[in-house]
Amino acid sequence: MSSQSDTYDSYDEYRIRKLVQELESKEGRGTELISLYVPPKRAISDVMRDLREEASTASNIKSKSTRKNVTDAIESILQRLKLFREPPDNGLVVFCGAIPRGGPGSEKMEIYVLEPPKPISIYLYRCDSKFVVDPLRDLLEEKEVYGIIVMDRAEATFATLSGRSVEILNTITSGIPGKHHAGGQSARRFQRIIEQVAHEFYVRIGEYSTKYFLGKELEGIIIGGPGPNKNEFFEGNYLHYELQRKVLGLIDIGYTGEEGVRELVNRSLDLLRKSKLANEKQVFSRLMEVMVKDSTKVAIGKKEVLEKLDRVDTLIVAEETADTRVHYTCPNCGERVVLDTQGDTPLVNCPKCGTQMFADQKESLVDYLAEHLKKKGKHVEFMSEMTEEGEQLKNSFGGYAAILE
């Protein structure tokens, strides 16, 4: 049976997704924003040579400001590339350009250098009025798909798991009759009929599996069901040989049908390490286990998480949380105040002199917590309301929970 070793990192995906959204909102005055994609096997020296050639070509740009911004951006990228002897394992992506803050002359050079979450295959240099983020966005698509077969001798259900979504494809039945109480030759003849019908049903399951799964880019197939029927099916080579090689495991479960599919996913988390749904179930299950064993080892809700931030080992937070961390400064005495809020920025008076303070910095509270904890080597897990666990985190825990040291 197949095996796999990669795991899904919800923090990396969240960080990249936020960056893509930010980059999409940026626009240059002309074709002066540079996007550079470097695959892992591309030599850094070759990339730098190509950039110097682009700089030479940019010297012919008629607009003085555009020419300067493009050549400055290329120089900034060259300086960053000097820090790399070779591209990281997944390659390298660089965005750089002069972003207007207001009228002409207000541009500020911005540069973003990152290793993508998965290996990139393209080598791309593009100078345009917008950053090219489509290749990066494509890496975030939920491409890891698993085939699921839940079966016994009476029925079989086919489903797929993609990202956080389970789709039921079909359920078929065998028509095998119930128990026969006659004895002697009649019972033996009846048993032979049952075995023949079961064989024909296994053939049909194999045919439907070919219909739904063959030719699809599956990470693997998991087969589950009560009793030995799944083993008979797998060991009897009823599956197409290409699908047979993709089977990750045979799992004992108590149910069939849609309920069996849900049970199979819950019992197959160790086989679904690249699945977002499996990751969220494992994270939430660990939180609940710790809570039951020792409630002092968890923090529930934003207030408690913030109060115990120094003890946090694993932060679990809802992706859709929209809390903002606002920094205030008093114009009279210089006092600084930080306030966590949601929605409109509230008015705040200085706790020292009573003067109305002004908000001079805003940031996502989730981003602040994630960056703070990751720098300390702690774990950060993001969950979506699309799953039962994510919905419970949002509705019951206010979108914040933590496992403490």
LUMLUM-751846 format. One line per 3 residues: number of its first residue (from 1); their letters; for each residue z, y, x of C-alpha. Coordinates in Angstrom, 1 decimal, decimal comma, always signed. Each point is the difference from the previous one (the first is absolute). Layout:
<recs>
NUM = A = Z:Y:X  ...
</recs>
This chain:
<recs>
1 = MSS = +0,0:+0,0:+0,0  -0,6:+3,6:+1,1  +2,7:+2,3:+1,5
4 = QSD = +0,4:+3,7:+0,6  +2,2:+2,3:+2,1  -0,8:+3,6:-1,0
7 = TYD = +2,5:+1,8:-2,2  -0,4:+3,0:-2,3  +1,7:+3,2:+1,1
10 = SYD = +0,5:+2,3:-3,0  +1,1:+3,0:+2,2  -3,2:-0,1:+2,0
13 = EYR = -2,1:+0,0:-3,2  +2,1:+2,8:-1,6  -0,4:+2,1:+3,2
16 = IRK = -3,8:-0,5:+0,2  -0,5:+0,6:-3,7  +1,9:+3,3:+0,1
19 = LVQ = -2,0:+1,1:+3,1  -3,3:-0,8:-1,8  +1,0:+2,1:-2,9
22 = ELE = +1,0:+2,9:+2,3  -3,3:-0,2:+2,0  -2,1:-0,1:-3,2
25 = SKE = +1,5:+3,4:-1,0  -1,0:+1,7:+3,3  -3,3:+1,8:+0,5
28 = GRG = -1,5:+2,0:+2,8  -2,0:+3,2:-0,2  -3,1:-1,8:+1,4
31 = TEL = -0,9:-3,3:+1,4  +2,8:+0,0:+2,5  +2,4:-2,7:-1,0
34 = ISL = -0,3:-3,1:+2,2  +0,7:-3,6:-1,1  +0,0:-2,7:+2,7
37 = YVP = +0,3:-3,7:-0,5  +0,4:-2,2:+3,1  +0,0:-3,8:-0,4
40 = PKR = +2,4:-2,0:+2,1  -2,6:-1,3:+2,5  -1,6:+3,4:+0,7
43 = AIS = +0,8:+1,3:+3,5  +1,9:+3,3:-0,1  -2,2:+1,2:+3,0
46 = DVM = -3,1:-0,5:-2,1  +1,5:+1,9:-2,9  +0,9:+2,9:+2,3
49 = RDL = -3,5:+0,0:+1,4  -1,5:+0,3:-3,5  +2,3:+2,8:-0,9
52 = REE = -1,0:+2,0:+3,1  -3,6:-0,4:-1,1  +0,9:+1,2:-3,5
55 = AST = +1,7:+3,0:+1,6  -3,1:+0,8:+1,9  -2,0:-0,2:-3,2
58 = ASN = +2,5:+2,2:-1,8  -0,7:+2,8:+2,5  -3,2:+0,6:-1,9
61 = IKS = +1,7:+0,8:-3,3  -1,1:+3,5:-1,1  +3,3:+1,0:-1,7
64 = KST = +2,4:+1,2:+2,7  +3,1:-1,0:-2,0  -1,3:-3,4:-1,0
67 = RKN = -1,1:-0,7:+3,6  +3,4:+0,9:+1,3  +1,8:-2,1:-2,6
70 = VTD = -2,1:-3,0:+0,6  +0,3:+0,1:+3,8  +3,8:+0,7:-0,2
73 = AIE = +0,3:-3,0:-2,3  -1,9:-2,3:+2,3  +2,1:+1,2:+2,9
76 = SIL = +3,2:-0,7:-2,0  -1,2:-3,5:-0,7  -0,9:-0,6:+3,7
79 = QRL = +3,5:+1,0:+1,0  +1,5:-2,5:-2,4  -2,3:-2,8:+1,1
82 = KLF = +1,2:+0,4:+3,6  +3,3:-1,5:-1,3  -1,8:-3,3:-0,7
85 = REP = -1,2:-2,5:+2,6  -1,6:-2,0:-2,9  +0,0:+0,2:-3,8
88 = PDN = +3,0:-1,6:-1,8  -0,4:-3,5:-1,5  -1,4:+1,4:-3,3
91 = GLV = -2,0:+2,8:+1,6  +0,5:+3,7:-0,1  -0,7:+2,7:-2,6
94 = VFC = +0,1:+3,8:+0,8  -0,5:+2,9:-2,3  -0,1:+3,5:+1,5
97 = GAI = -1,2:+3,4:-1,0  +0,8:+3,7:-0,8  +1,5:+0,2:-3,5
100 = PRG = -0,1:+3,5:-1,7  +3,3:+1,4:-1,1  -1,5:+3,1:-1,6
103 = GPG = -2,8:+2,3:+0,9  -2,3:-0,1:+3,0  +2,0:-0,4:+3,3
106 = SEK = +2,9:-1,8:-1,7  -1,1:-3,5:+1,1  +2,5:-2,3:+1,7
109 = MEI = -1,0:-3,0:+2,0  +1,4:-3,3:-1,4  -0,3:-3,4:+1,5
112 = YVL = +1,0:-3,4:-1,4  +0,0:-3,1:+2,2  +0,9:-3,4:-1,5
115 = EPP = -0,5:-3,7:+0,3  -1,4:-1,4:-3,3  +1,9:-2,7:-1,9
118 = KPI = -2,8:-2,5:+0,6  -2,7:-0,4:+2,7  -3,0:+2,3:-0,5
121 = SIY = -3,5:-1,1:+0,8  -2,0:+3,3:+0,0  -0,5:+2,5:+2,7
124 = LYR = -0,4:+3,4:-1,6  -0,1:+3,6:+1,1  -0,6:+2,5:-2,8
127 = CDS = +0,2:+3,8:+0,0  +0,0:+1,4:-3,6  +1,8:+2,4:-2,3
130 = KFV = +2,2:-2,8:-1,2  +1,8:-2,9:+1,8  -1,6:-3,4:-0,5
133 = VDP = +2,8:-2,1:-1,4  -2,0:-2,7:-2,0  +0,2:-2,6:+2,8
136 = LRD = +3,8:+0,5:+0,2  +0,4:-0,1:-3,8  -2,0:-3,3:-0,1
139 = LLE = +2,6:-1,6:+2,3  +2,7:+0,7:-2,7  -1,9:-1,8:-2,8
142 = EKE = +1,7:-3,1:-1,2  -2,4:-2,5:+1,5  +2,5:-2,8:+0,6
145 = VYG = -0,7:-2,4:-2,9  +1,6:-3,4:-0,6  -1,2:-2,7:-2,4
148 = IIV = +2,6:-1,7:-2,2  -0,2:-3,3:-1,8  +2,9:-1,2:-2,2
151 = MDR = -0,5:-3,5:-1,4  +1,2:-3,2:-1,3  -1,9:-2,8:-1,9
154 = AEA = +0,0:+2,0:-3,3  -1,2:+3,4:+1,1  -1,1:+2,2:+2,9
157 = TFA = +0,2:+3,8:+0,4  -2,1:+1,9:+2,5  +1,0:+3,5:+1,3
160 = TLS = -0,3:+2,4:+2,8  +2,5:+2,2:+1,8  -1,3:+3,2:+1,4
163 = GRS = +2,4:+2,5:+1,5  +2,6:+0,4:-2,7  -2,1:-1,3:-2,9
166 = VEI = -0,2:-3,5:-1,4  -3,1:-0,7:-2,1  -0,2:-3,1:-2,2
169 = LNT = -3,5:-1,4:+0,0  +0,1:-3,0:-2,3  +2,0:-2,9:-1,3
172 = ITS = -1,6:-3,4:-0,7  +1,5:-3,1:-1,6  -0,6:-3,7:+0,6
175 = GIP = +0,4:-1,5:-3,4  +2,0:-2,9:+1,4  +1,9:-1,6:-2,9
178 = GKH = +3,7:-0,3:-0,1  +2,2:-3,1:+0,8  -1,2:-3,3:-1,3
181 = HAG = +2,6:-2,5:-1,2  -2,0:-3,2:-0,2  +0,6:-2,8:+2,5
184 = GQS = -2,0:-2,6:+1,7  -3,7:+0,3:+0,6  -0,2:+2,9:-2,4
187 = ARR = +2,4:+2,1:+2,1  -1,9:-0,9:+3,2  -3,3:+0,9:-1,6
190 = FQR = +1,4:+3,3:-1,2  +1,3:+0,8:+3,5  -3,4:-0,6:+1,5
193 = IIE = -1,5:+2,4:-2,6  +2,7:+2,6:+0,9  -0,8:-0,4:+3,7
196 = QVA = -3,8:+0,5:-0,7  +0,6:+3,1:-2,1  +2,3:+1,4:+2,7
199 = HEF = -2,7:-0,6:+2,6  -2,5:+1,8:-2,1  +2,4:+2,8:-0,5
202 = YVR = +0,6:+0,4:+3,7  -3,8:+0,1:+0,5  -0,1:+2,8:-2,6
205 = IGE = +2,8:+1,9:+1,8  -2,0:-0,3:+3,2  -3,2:+1,3:-1,8
208 = YST = +1,9:+3,0:-1,4  +1,6:+0,7:+3,4  -3,5:+0,1:+1,5
211 = KYF = -1,1:+2,4:-2,8  +2,9:+2,4:+0,5  +0,7:-0,2:+3,7
214 = LGK = -3,0:-1,3:+2,0  -1,8:+2,8:+1,8  +2,9:+2,5:-0,5
217 = ELE = +1,8:+1,4:+3,0  +3,4:-1,7:-0,6  +3,0:+0,2:+2,3
220 = GII = +0,9:-3,5:-1,3  +0,6:-2,1:-3,1  +3,4:-1,2:-1,2
223 = IGG = +0,3:-3,0:-2,4  +3,1:-0,5:-2,1  +1,2:-2,1:-2,8
226 = PGP = +2,8:-2,4:-1,2  -0,1:-3,6:+1,3  -2,5:-1,7:+2,3
229 = NKN = -3,2:+1,0:-1,8  -0,8:+2,9:+2,4  +0,4:-2,4:+2,9
232 = EFF = -2,4:-2,5:-1,6  -2,5:+2,7:-0,5  +0,2:+1,4:+3,5
235 = EGN = +0,1:-3,3:+1,8  -2,8:-1,3:-2,2  -2,4:+2,6:+1,5
238 = YLH = -1,0:+1,3:-3,4  -0,3:+3,5:+1,4  -3,1:+1,2:+1,8
241 = YEL = +0,4:-0,6:+3,7  -0,1:+3,8:+0,8  +2,8:+0,6:-2,6
244 = QRK = +2,0:-3,0:+1,3  +0,3:+1,7:+3,4  +1,4:+3,1:-1,7
247 = VLG = +2,9:-1,7:-1,7  +3,2:+1,5:+1,4  +2,5:-2,3:-1,8
250 = LID = +0,9:-2,2:-2,9  +3,1:+1,4:-1,9  +2,2:-1,8:-2,4
253 = IGY = +0,7:+2,1:-3,2  +1,3:-0,7:-3,4  -2,6:+1,5:-2,2
256 = TGE = -3,8:+0,3:-0,5  -2,1:+2,7:-1,6  +0,7:+3,7:+0,6
259 = EGV = +3,8:-0,6:+0,4  -0,8:-2,5:+2,7  -2,2:+2,5:+1,8
262 = REL = +2,9:+2,5:+0,1  +2,3:-2,8:+1,2  -2,5:-1,1:+2,7
265 = VNR = -0,3:+3,6:+1,4  +3,8:+0,2:+0,1  +0,3:-3,3:+1,8
268 = SLD = -2,8:+0,7:+2,5  +1,2:+3,2:+1,6  +0,0:-1,6:+3,5
271 = LLR = -3,7:-0,9:-0,5  -0,9:+3,5:-1,3  +1,1:+2,1:+3,0
274 = KSK = -3,0:+2,3:-0,2  +0,5:+0,6:-3,8  +1,5:+3,3:-1,1
277 = LAN = +1,5:-1,7:-3,1  +1,7:-2,7:+2,1  +1,3:+2,7:+2,4
280 = EKQ = +1,6:+1,9:-2,9  +1,5:-3,1:-1,5  +1,6:-1,0:+3,3
283 = VFS = +1,3:+3,5:+0,7  +1,6:+0,3:-3,5  +1,4:-3,5:+0,1
286 = RLM = +1,7:+0,7:+3,3  +1,5:+3,2:-1,5  +1,4:-1,9:-3,0
289 = EVM = +1,4:-2,8:+2,2  +1,8:+2,5:+2,2  +1,3:+1,8:-3,1
292 = VKD = +1,4:-3,2:-1,5  +1,7:-1,1:+3,3  +1,5:+3,4:+1,0
295 = STK = -0,7:+3,1:-2,1  +1,3:+2,2:+2,9  -3,1:-1,0:+2,0
298 = VAI = -2,4:+1,8:-2,4  -0,6:+3,6:-1,1  -1,5:+0,6:-3,4
301 = GKK = -1,6:+3,3:-1,1  -1,0:+3,1:+1,9  +3,5:+1,5:+0,3
304 = EVL = +1,6:-3,1:+1,4  -2,9:-0,7:+2,4  +0,2:+3,5:+1,4
307 = EKL = +3,8:-0,2:+0,3  -0,3:-3,3:+2,0  -3,2:+0,7:+1,9
310 = DRV = +1,6:-0,6:+3,4  +0,8:-3,6:-1,1  -3,4:-0,8:-1,5
313 = DTL = -1,8:-3,0:+1,5  -2,7:-0,4:-2,6  -1,1:+2,8:-2,3
316 = IVA = -1,8:-1,0:-3,2  -1,7:+2,8:-1,9  -2,4:+0,4:-2,9
319 = EET = -3,5:+1,2:+1,1  -0,2:+2,3:-3,0  +3,3:+1,9:+0,8
322 = ADT = -0,8:+3,7:+0,1  +3,2:+1,5:+1,4  -0,3:+3,0:+2,4
325 = RVH = +2,2:+1,0:+2,9  +0,1:+3,9:+0,0  +1,3:+2,0:+3,0
328 = YTC = +1,4:+3,5:-0,9  +0,9:+2,9:+2,3  +2,2:+3,0:-0,9
331 = PNC = -1,8:+3,2:+0,9  +3,3:+1,8:+0,3  +2,2:-2,3:+2,2
334 = GER = -2,5:-2,7:+1,2  +2,0:-2,8:-1,7  -2,1:-3,2:-0,4
337 = VVL = +0,2:-2,3:-3,0  -1,9:-3,3:-0,8  -0,3:-1,1:-3,6
340 = DTQ = -1,6:-3,1:-1,5  -1,7:+0,7:-3,3  -2,6:-1,1:-2,4
343 = GDT = -2,6:+2,2:-1,8  +0,2:+3,8:+0,5  +1,7:+1,5:+3,0
346 = PLV = +3,4:+1,3:-1,3  +1,4:+3,4:+0,9  +3,0:-0,2:+2,4
349 = NCP = +2,5:+2,5:+1,0  +1,5:+0,1:+3,5  +3,4:-1,9:+0,1
352 = KCG = +1,3:+2,6:+2,6  -1,1:+3,4:-1,3  -1,5:-0,7:-3,4
355 = TQM = -3,4:+1,4:+0,8  -3,0:-1,8:-1,6  -1,5:-2,3:+2,5
358 = FAD = -3,7:-0,7:+0,4  -1,7:-3,4:+0,5  -1,8:-0,1:+3,3
361 = QKE = -0,8:-3,7:+0,3  -0,7:-2,9:-2,4  -0,5:-3,6:+0,7
364 = SLV = +0,0:-3,3:-1,9  +3,5:-1,5:-0,1  -1,5:-3,5:+0,3
367 = DYL = -2,0:+1,0:+3,1  +3,1:+1,6:+1,6  +2,1:-3,1:-0,6
370 = AEH = -2,8:-2,4:+1,2  -0,7:+1,9:+3,2  +3,8:+0,4:+0,7
373 = LKK = +0,7:-3,7:-0,4  -3,1:-1,2:+1,8  +0,9:+2,0:+3,0
376 = KGK = +3,3:-1,8:+0,1  -1,8:-3,4:-0,2  +1,0:-0,6:-3,6
379 = HVE = -2,1:-1,6:-2,8  -1,7:+1,9:-2,8  -1,5:-1,7:-3,0
382 = FMS = -2,1:+1,6:-2,7  -0,4:-1,5:-3,5  -2,3:+0,8:-2,8
385 = EMT = +0,8:+0,3:-3,7  -2,9:-2,5:-0,6  +2,3:-2,9:+0,7
388 = EEG = +3,1:-1,1:-1,9  +2,1:+0,5:+3,1  -1,3:+3,5:+0,6
391 = EQL = +0,5:+1,0:-3,7  +3,6:-1,2:+0,2  +0,5:+2,0:+3,2
394 = KNS = -1,3:+3,1:-1,7  +1,7:-0,4:-3,4  +3,4:-1,6:+1,0
397 = FGG = +0,6:+1,4:+3,5  -1,7:+3,4:-0,3  -2,7:-1,0:+2,5
400 = YAA = +2,4:-0,3:+3,0  +1,9:-2,9:+1,4  +1,1:-1,1:+3,5
403 = ILE = +1,5:-3,0:+1,8  +2,7:+1,3:+2,3  +1,1:-1,2:+3,5
</recs>
